[in-house]
Amino acid sequence: MAGGDGSYRLTLPELLGMGKGGFGGNYSAGITFTDVMQTNLKKNGAKIVASAVLIPMAANVVTKLIRKPVILPMNRALKMTGLDVKV
């Protein structure tokens, strides 16, 4: 239930202004929207960075490492069979 699940837990309806407290939701005494955002960034900041930056970088490195020895010969073999398929 938006707005009724704790001061530091921010839901999408609260962010969009559809929660009980309007934009940003309901907070306990003395807690502001900025406090909630800072707390969430402290808790989840490393996960956000890993998901947004490190995982795509690792995927690019792995793709470059396996590209020549695995994918290119497989594509050539499939091309020789006459099928229009690429891996």
C-alpha positions in Angstrom: 0.0 0.0 0.0 1.6 3.2 -1.2 2.4 5.6 1.7 1.7 3.0 4.4 4.8 0.8 4.1 7.4 2.8 6.1 9.0 6.2 5.8 12.2 5.1 4.0 10.5 2.8 1.5 9.5 4.8 -1.6 7.1 3.3 -4.1 6.4 4.3 -7.7 2.9 5.6 -6.8 4.5 7.8 -4.2 7.0 9.2 -6.7 4.2 9.9 -9.2 2.1 11.7 -6.6 -0.6 9.0 -6.4 0.1 7.9 -2.8 -1.7 9.1 0.3 0.8 11.9 0.9 1.0 13.2 -2.7 4.4 13.6 -4.4 7.1 11.8 -2.4 4.7 10.0 0.0 4.2 10.1 3.7 7.1 10.6 6.1 7.5 10.4 9.9 8.2 13.6 11.8 11.4 15.2 10.7 12.0 13.0 7.7 12.1 14.7 4.2 12.0 13.5 0.7 15.8 14.3 0.5 16.5 12.1 3.6 14.6 9.2 2.0 16.6 9.5 -1.3 19.9 9.8 0.5 19.1 6.7 2.7 18.1 4.7 -0.4 21.3 5.7 -2.3 23.5 4.8 0.7 21.8 1.3 0.9 21.6 0.6 -2.9 24.2 2.8 -4.5 26.7 0.0 -5.1 24.0 -2.2 -6.6 23.0 0.7 -8.9 26.6 1.3 -10.1 27.2 -2.4 -10.6 24.0 -2.8 -12.6 24.3 0.3 -14.7 28.1 0.3 -15.3 30.0 -2.8 -14.4 27.7 -5.5 -15.8 27.6 -3.9 -19.4 31.4 -3.5 -19.2 31.9 -7.1 -18.2 29.6 -8.2 -21.0 31.6 -6.3 -23.6 34.9 -7.8 -22.4 33.5 -11.3 -22.4 32.0 -10.8 -25.9 35.4 -9.6 -27.2 37.2 -12.5 -25.5 35.0 -15.2 -27.0 34.2 -13.6 -30.3 37.1 -14.9 -32.4 37.7 -18.4 -31.0 34.0 -19.4 -30.7 31.5 -17.3 -32.6 33.3 -16.6 -35.9 34.1 -20.2 -36.7 30.5 -21.2 -35.8 29.1 -18.6 -38.2 31.4 -19.9 -40.9 30.3 -23.4 -40.4 26.6 -22.4 -40.4 27.2 -20.4 -43.6 28.7 -23.5 -45.3 25.5 -25.4 -44.6 23.6 -22.9 -46.6 21.5 -21.7 -43.7 21.1 -18.0 -43.3 21.7 -18.1 -39.5 24.2 -16.2 -37.3 25.2 -16.9 -33.7 
